[in-house]
Amino acid sequence: MHYPGVYETELKDGTKSYRASLTHKGKHIALGSFSSAKKASKVYEEGHKVLKDKTYQPQNYRKSFSLPFDKYISLINLRDNRMYFANPIYLEKNYFSYYLSPDRVLRFDSDDLFYYSMHRIMKRGKHLFIDDYGSQVSLPGRYGIRNYAIEGKDYRFVNGDHYDYRHANIEIYNPYYGIEEIEKKGVTKYRAKIHVNGYFIVGVYNTQIEAAIAYNKAADILKAAGVKKNYAVNYIDEITQKEYADIYKELTISETIRNYTCPC
């Protein structure tokens, strides 16, 4: 029996597979491969319904649908905005939404549209990452949120929405590794600490930049002492190489770190 929009193919192991696709205003759209012609046909029919009926909205997706969720969003966007993206993107007025699921929606500035139209966002547990040509790139990391950064201490989402990655909604308090803001006698200071077998205090400094350089210096001292840890490096763009070298030379590092002897 022939089903419209369904094509029979074979997988590498010889198993039959059925591809569903449709054409909308001259654009050919692949909807996926399925184990039976009947299921592929149902996907084809649902795709046509979504394109014709505006009552189909992102939040209306049901588990009973055969049409994959990402294709469902792509077709809704094509219907409403006349643009097709392979990824589950829906264009809003001044930004766009990227749908992980009907109730988990990421928001991004329009400037990021090209990147996310070409790169798929993945989710593993609570971790969001991007498949960037075979490499896994942390989604928060693209916006200056470091691994192990603490929300409320190192950064915050201004409107409280952890899925809103528009630049104006992300406020970074501390862009450096190993630094925390403290108050000492009513004055804001910056404490640097580094992990060996536990956390060691590097020192307390007047500025974030001094504390960040102190962290780098402490890492150098520990590596020279034989500690085999891959410490992250604080890259500081606000000062010149000479200024960095002068601060590095003058900074005082705690005696505990200066005298550390590696037991390895």
N, C-alpha and C positions, 0 to 999 in steps of 0.2 A: 504493500500500500504506500502511495506517495503522499508525503506531508509537505505542504508549502513551507519554504524557508528552511528545510532540513536537508542536510547532505550527509551521506554515509561515508565514513572514512575508516581507516584501520590504525590502531596504535602499533608501536614498535613490536610488540609481542604477538601481533596478529589479531588482537581482540577488536571487534567492531565498535565503532564510536559514532555518535551522531551530532553533527554540528548544527547549531541554530544561528541564523543571521537574518537581518531584515535590511531593507533599503528605505531611507526616509529623506525625501527631497534631494535625491541624487546621491546621498551618502550611504555607503555600505557599512553596516555595523555588525560585528561578530558578537554573539550573545553567550557563547560558551560551547563546550562539548559535553555530551550526556550519554548515559549508558543505554538509553532506548530512544527510538524514533518518536514514540508517543510523548515522552517527557520533553524532548527537544521541541516538539510541536507545541506543547503547552507553553513553553518559554517564549516561543515565537508569538503565540497569540497574546500572552500577557504583555509582551513588549509593545505590540500594536495598541493594546488598550491604554497603556500608560501614555503613549504619545498622543492619543486622541482625547483622553478624558482627564480634565484638570482636577477632578476630585481625588486623583491619586497624588498624594503628597508624601514627603519623606517619612513623616511620623505615622503614616497609614500602612506601612509595610507589615505584612503578616508572615509568620513562619510557614503558613500553608502555601505561600507563593512558590512557584518553581523558578521564576526569574531571580537570578542571584541579586543580592542587595546592592552591590556596587553598580551593576548594570541598571538597576531600578533607578538609582540616583542619577546616573549619567543620562538616562533617557528623559527624566523629569527636567534636567537642566537643558537638554537639547530642545525639549518642547517649549519651555518657558523663555529661554535665553538664546536659542538658536545657535548654540555652541556645544560641540560634543567633546568630552574628556573621557579617556579610558578609566581614570580614577574617579572615585565617588565625590565629585565636586559640584557644588551648587553656587552660582553667582548671586550675591546680594548686591545692594546698591553701592556701597563703598568698601566692601570686603567680600570674602567668599567663605563658605562653609565646606569642611571636609568631613564626610560622615564615616565614622568608624562603625556605627550601628544606629538604629533609629533614635536612640536616646543618648548617644555619645557623639557630640558634634564639636569638632575643632574649628576655630575661627582664625583667619589669617588676613593680613593686609593684602590688598590687590597687587602690590609689588612682588609678592611671593607666588603669584599664580603660575608663572612659567615653571618655576622649580617644582611645585607640587603637582603640576599637570604631567610632569615627566618622571617623578619619583613617588613611589608608593609608601605610605606610612603603615608600619606594622605595629602590632601590640602583643607583648608577651608579659602576662601578669599585669603589673602596673607600669611596666617599662614601655615607652613609646620610642620607636626608632625608625630610621628611613633606610630603605634599601638603595644605597647610592652606588650603582654599578658594581655590586658584589660586596661592598663594605657596609657595615652597620654603623650608622651615624645617629647618635642620641638626639632626639627632637629637642629637649630642653637645652642641650649643648649648643645648638644652632643659634640660640638666643641668649648666650652668655651665662646660662645656668650650669654651673660645674657639677660633675659627679660628686655626690655626697654633700652638696650644698644643702643648707637647712632653710626651709621656707619660714619666713618671718624674721630670720636672722641674716641670711645672705641675700635673699630676694623675696619678692611678693608679687602676686597677681592683684593688680589694683582693685578690680571689681570682684575679686574672690573666686572667679571662674578659672579653674585649673586647666580648662581646655581652650581658653581664649589666648592665643599666641600673637595677637596684634601687638605691635611694638609698644604702643602707648600704654598697654595693659601690663607690661613687664617692667618692674622696677628692681634693678640690681643694686643692693646695698654694698656688697663686697665682691669685686670681680677677681679676687686673688685666692690662691690656695693657702691654707694654714693660718688664716688671719681672722681675728674676731674683734669687734668693737667693744670696748669696756669703758667704764667711767671711773676715774681715779681722782678723788678729792674735787669732784664737780667738773672735772675736765675730761673731754673725750680723748681716749688713747686707743692704740691698736696693739693687741697682743698677738705675737706669732708663736705657734707651737708646731711641733713636728713629731711624727710617730716613728718610734724605733721598736721596742717591745711594748711600750706604752707611750703616752704622749709626754714629750719633754717641752718645757717652756723655753723658747728661744730668747725672748725678751719683750719688753714693752716699749713702744715707739710713738712718736708724735703724729706720724702720718701713715696712711695705708701704704704708700710707696716704700717708705723706709721699712715697714714691717714685711712687705712682700720681698724686698731685697734681702732682708735678714733671713727669711725662710730659705731663699735660694742659697745664701751663704752657709746656713746650717746644713743644708743638704749636701753641699760640696765638702764640708768638714767631715760629715758622717761617712760619705762615700770614700774619702781619703783614709778614714779609719778602718775601712773594710766592710762597712755595712752594704750589703748587696740588695738594695731596694730601688725600685724604679720610681724615684721621686718626681712628681710633676714639677715643671718649671714655670715660674711666674714671668710672663712676658709683659714688659712695661713699655708702652709706646709713647707715653707722655714726656719722657726725658731722653736726652741724647746718650750715646754710648759712654762718652766721657763723664757725664753727670752720674750715670749708673756706676761706673768704675770708682768714682770719688766717694759716693755714698757707701758702696760695697766695702771699700777699704776702711772707712772710718767707723762703720757700725760695730757696736759691741754685741757679742754673742755670749749667752750664758756659759758659765764655767763648766757646768754639767756636760754641755755639748762639746766644748773645746777640749775637755779632758776625757772624752768618751773612749773607752777601749772596747773594741768589738770582741765578743767571746767566741766568734766563729773561727 
